[in-house]
Amino acid sequence: MTNNETNHTLPPKTCSVERLVTMPSDVELVIAGKKTATRRNGRYADVGEIMELNGHKFVVENVYEQSLGELTDEHAKQEGFESVEAYKEAILSYHPGMPWLPHMKVWVHEFSPVK
């Protein structure tokens, strides 16, 4: 299935692309090329949308659902972390009281610099 085919089957967005990456530390990781994806509990962007961070533009290349139990260290590295465990610790520190449930679904938004 191509991104365009996937995009037609996606539910409506729950937020806007401007809210996709907002934490200053994450913005810096994206600009430095160390963060190429972000996971959210809702869908914030469509494939092809442009996200602008401090004057730098990034295009959303893929949007798909994933369960937390499917996360690998490679996925964590897309997020700017060395391992799933480091990513999990960070997420739980941002959202006190949130459970980390392997079956919990999140929306993955993958992006790259606009050339």
Backbone bond lengths (Angstrom), bond angles and torsions (degrees), N, CA, C in turn:
res aa  C-N    CA-C-N  psi(-1)  N-CA   C-N-CA  omega(-1)  CA-C   N-CA-C  phi
1 M - - - 1.459 - - 1.525 108.68 -
2 T 1.303 119.34 130.17 1.458 122.72 179.84 1.518 110.18 -83.12
3 N 1.325 115.29 166.66 1.464 119.45 177.73 1.521 111.20 -57.68
4 N 1.346 117.44 -40.58 1.459 119.54 -179.42 1.519 111.10 -63.63
5 E 1.329 117.14 -42.18 1.464 119.70 177.70 1.524 110.21 -64.41
6 T 1.328 115.97 -42.39 1.462 120.47 178.62 1.518 110.08 -61.07
7 N 1.336 116.36 -44.59 1.457 121.76 -176.72 1.525 111.56 -58.22
8 H 1.319 118.10 -35.06 1.460 120.73 -178.84 1.526 111.85 -71.18
9 T 1.322 118.29 -21.00 1.456 120.66 -178.17 1.523 112.47 -99.75
10 L 1.324 117.87 0.35 1.456 120.95 -178.72 1.523 110.66 -75.99
11 P 1.322 116.55 146.42 1.471 119.40 175.16 1.529 109.76 -71.05
12 P 1.319 117.59 168.74 1.467 120.21 178.37 1.528 111.34 -58.70
13 K 1.327 114.93 152.27 1.464 120.06 176.84 1.530 109.02 -65.79
14 T 1.335 115.56 148.47 1.461 121.04 177.75 1.519 111.61 -103.70
15 C 1.341 116.43 -8.78 1.455 121.73 -179.13 1.528 107.12 -156.07
16 S 1.319 117.75 -177.76 1.462 120.80 -178.07 1.521 111.01 -106.83
17 V 1.318 114.96 157.30 1.468 121.29 -178.59 1.536 110.89 -59.00
18 E 1.321 117.67 -27.44 1.471 120.53 179.22 1.526 112.39 -63.35
19 R 1.333 117.03 -20.89 1.466 121.52 -178.74 1.528 112.29 -98.71
20 L 1.337 117.14 2.98 1.462 120.66 -174.38 1.529 112.23 -64.22
21 V 1.312 117.66 -48.59 1.475 122.17 178.41 1.518 106.52 -127.96
22 T 1.338 116.69 113.17 1.468 120.09 -174.66 1.526 113.94 -126.17
23 M 1.324 117.76 -25.36 1.465 119.32 -178.54 1.528 109.36 -68.90
24 P 1.331 118.48 129.60 1.468 120.39 -177.91 1.536 113.78 -52.21
25 S 1.330 117.48 -39.22 1.476 119.27 179.92 1.526 110.84 -65.92
26 D 1.339 117.31 -36.56 1.464 121.04 177.40 1.522 111.17 -70.28
27 V 1.333 116.69 -39.79 1.467 120.41 177.77 1.528 109.39 -57.34
28 E 1.325 116.56 -45.82 1.472 120.34 179.76 1.525 111.70 -62.83
29 L 1.339 117.07 -39.86 1.472 120.19 177.79 1.523 111.62 -63.45
30 V 1.333 116.78 -40.08 1.472 120.36 178.68 1.524 109.63 -64.37
31 I 1.317 117.29 -48.95 1.463 121.41 -178.50 1.528 110.74 -60.70
32 A 1.338 117.05 -36.50 1.469 121.72 179.86 1.531 112.46 -77.81
33 G 1.339 117.45 -6.12 1.465 120.56 179.94 1.514 113.95 82.28
34 K 1.335 117.38 12.16 1.466 121.42 -178.00 1.527 113.07 -96.12
35 K 1.327 116.54 -6.99 1.466 122.12 177.53 1.521 106.62 -131.63
36 T 1.325 116.51 116.33 1.468 121.23 -176.51 1.526 112.51 -119.64
37 A 1.322 116.25 6.15 1.467 120.93 178.20 1.518 108.93 -154.86
38 T 1.316 114.59 156.39 1.454 119.82 172.15 1.518 108.32 -142.88
39 R 1.305 114.48 144.55 1.459 121.77 -179.76 1.522 108.72 -110.26
40 R 1.324 115.00 134.63 1.461 121.49 -179.69 1.512 108.70 -134.57
41 N 1.331 115.19 160.55 1.467 118.44 179.08 1.524 111.81 -80.38
42 G 1.315 116.90 -4.66 1.459 122.29 175.83 1.516 109.83 -134.74
43 R 1.314 115.16 174.60 1.459 120.04 -179.98 1.522 108.95 -96.49
44 Y 1.337 116.67 118.53 1.458 122.54 -172.97 1.523 113.54 -104.67
45 A 1.325 118.35 -13.31 1.467 119.68 -174.55 1.515 111.11 -151.57
46 D 1.311 114.23 157.48 1.457 122.56 171.58 1.524 108.19 -101.38
47 V 1.316 116.93 154.95 1.455 121.31 173.65 1.531 107.60 -58.58
48 G 1.324 115.54 133.34 1.459 121.35 179.77 1.515 114.48 95.70
49 E 1.334 117.71 -13.77 1.467 120.08 178.60 1.521 109.76 -69.37
50 I 1.323 115.19 150.77 1.462 121.75 -179.57 1.533 108.83 -105.17
51 M 1.329 114.72 131.85 1.462 122.49 175.11 1.528 106.32 -110.05
52 E 1.324 117.13 130.88 1.457 120.63 177.96 1.518 110.01 -111.84
53 L 1.325 115.64 127.98 1.465 122.67 -179.93 1.520 108.98 -128.36
54 N 1.313 116.87 113.06 1.469 122.14 178.36 1.528 112.20 48.68
55 G 1.330 116.53 44.45 1.452 121.23 177.37 1.519 115.29 84.04
56 H 1.325 118.20 -2.39 1.465 123.19 178.07 1.528 108.21 -102.72
57 K 1.339 116.25 136.76 1.461 120.12 -178.12 1.526 110.95 -108.14
58 F 1.332 113.78 140.59 1.461 122.25 -179.69 1.519 108.10 -133.05
59 V 1.339 115.94 139.37 1.450 120.69 179.39 1.527 109.28 -103.04
60 V 1.319 116.48 135.49 1.460 121.84 176.43 1.528 107.21 -76.61
61 E 1.317 116.70 119.33 1.465 121.55 -175.09 1.516 113.83 -100.04
62 N 1.324 116.87 -25.81 1.456 119.94 -177.80 1.522 109.22 -154.19
63 V 1.320 116.06 143.45 1.468 122.83 176.55 1.515 106.59 -139.08
64 Y 1.338 115.91 123.84 1.464 119.49 -179.81 1.522 109.98 -155.92
65 E 1.319 115.84 161.89 1.457 122.92 179.15 1.526 109.82 -89.66
66 Q 1.327 115.76 146.57 1.467 121.80 179.96 1.523 107.72 -150.48
67 S 1.324 116.71 146.03 1.461 118.96 174.81 1.527 108.79 -89.62
68 L 1.322 116.06 152.19 1.468 120.16 179.56 1.531 111.17 -60.52
69 G 1.314 116.65 -30.96 1.458 120.69 179.28 1.523 113.51 -68.73
70 E 1.325 117.65 -16.48 1.462 122.01 178.44 1.523 113.35 -85.74
71 L 1.332 116.77 -10.12 1.469 120.23 -176.23 1.523 111.86 -62.59
72 T 1.328 114.89 137.16 1.471 122.09 175.57 1.527 108.08 -117.60
73 D 1.315 116.04 171.35 1.467 119.48 175.78 1.527 110.91 -61.01
74 E 1.331 117.71 -32.75 1.476 120.60 176.95 1.525 110.56 -63.17
75 H 1.329 117.22 -40.85 1.468 120.24 176.49 1.532 109.85 -63.05
76 A 1.326 116.60 -42.39 1.468 120.81 179.26 1.526 110.32 -61.25
77 K 1.326 116.96 -37.89 1.473 120.54 178.64 1.522 110.80 -65.42
78 Q 1.337 117.91 -34.91 1.475 120.60 174.37 1.525 109.89 -59.20
79 E 1.320 115.83 -31.80 1.465 122.13 -178.82 1.535 112.76 -84.58
80 G 1.333 116.67 -5.40 1.460 120.39 179.48 1.514 114.19 94.91
81 F 1.342 117.34 15.98 1.463 122.12 -179.46 1.523 110.19 -117.79
82 E 1.321 116.59 158.32 1.469 121.05 -178.24 1.522 113.63 -79.02
83 S 1.338 116.23 -25.14 1.469 119.08 -174.71 1.523 109.92 -154.48
84 V 1.321 114.83 164.62 1.467 119.91 175.70 1.524 109.64 -59.98
85 E 1.323 116.69 -40.59 1.468 120.11 -178.36 1.534 110.99 -61.89
86 A 1.332 117.70 -42.26 1.471 121.06 178.30 1.526 110.60 -65.15
87 Y 1.328 116.58 -40.52 1.455 121.20 177.79 1.529 110.36 -63.26
88 K 1.329 115.93 -46.78 1.461 121.75 179.88 1.534 110.78 -58.49
89 E 1.333 117.11 -46.57 1.470 120.91 179.51 1.526 110.84 -59.13
90 A 1.335 116.90 -43.02 1.465 120.52 -179.57 1.522 110.83 -64.47
91 I 1.325 116.80 -47.94 1.471 120.82 -178.55 1.529 110.45 -60.12
92 L 1.318 116.94 -44.85 1.467 119.79 -179.27 1.526 111.57 -67.72
93 S 1.337 117.92 -27.65 1.467 119.68 176.76 1.533 110.47 -74.00
94 Y 1.353 117.85 -29.81 1.467 121.50 177.81 1.519 111.20 -75.19
95 H 1.343 116.30 -29.15 1.465 122.12 -174.77 1.532 110.22 -126.03
96 P 1.346 117.73 73.71 1.464 120.52 -178.50 1.526 111.47 -55.07
97 G 1.308 115.56 135.67 1.461 121.26 178.21 1.515 114.10 87.13
98 M 1.337 117.33 -10.05 1.463 119.44 179.06 1.521 109.20 -74.13
99 P 1.315 117.24 131.78 1.472 118.28 176.59 1.526 110.43 -79.25
100 W 1.303 116.84 152.95 1.461 122.63 173.73 1.522 105.56 -106.65
101 L 1.311 115.63 99.29 1.459 121.18 -175.75 1.524 109.51 -109.59
102 P 1.338 118.24 123.87 1.468 120.58 -177.33 1.526 113.87 -54.08
103 H 1.333 118.59 -30.63 1.462 120.86 -178.63 1.539 113.05 -85.60
104 M 1.346 117.37 -7.87 1.461 121.10 -179.24 1.528 109.83 -64.34
105 K 1.329 115.65 130.58 1.466 121.18 -179.55 1.523 110.54 -93.15
106 V 1.330 114.96 141.79 1.462 122.15 174.14 1.529 107.75 -130.86
107 W 1.322 115.90 162.06 1.456 121.72 176.16 1.522 108.57 -99.88
108 V 1.320 115.67 124.95 1.459 122.11 177.93 1.522 107.75 -94.24
109 H 1.333 115.55 131.65 1.462 122.52 176.35 1.526 106.03 -121.77
110 E 1.322 117.25 112.31 1.471 121.97 178.78 1.518 108.46 -102.10
111 F 1.334 116.15 138.59 1.468 120.39 -175.41 1.522 110.58 -144.16
112 S 1.328 115.20 163.73 1.463 121.79 178.14 1.536 107.88 -147.49
113 P 1.343 116.02 160.39 1.475 119.08 179.44 1.533 110.64 -61.10
114 V 1.336 115.18 144.27 1.458 120.16 173.10 1.524 106.41 -75.35
115 K 1.306 116.08 130.30 1.476 119.92 -178.43 1.500 111.33 -95.29
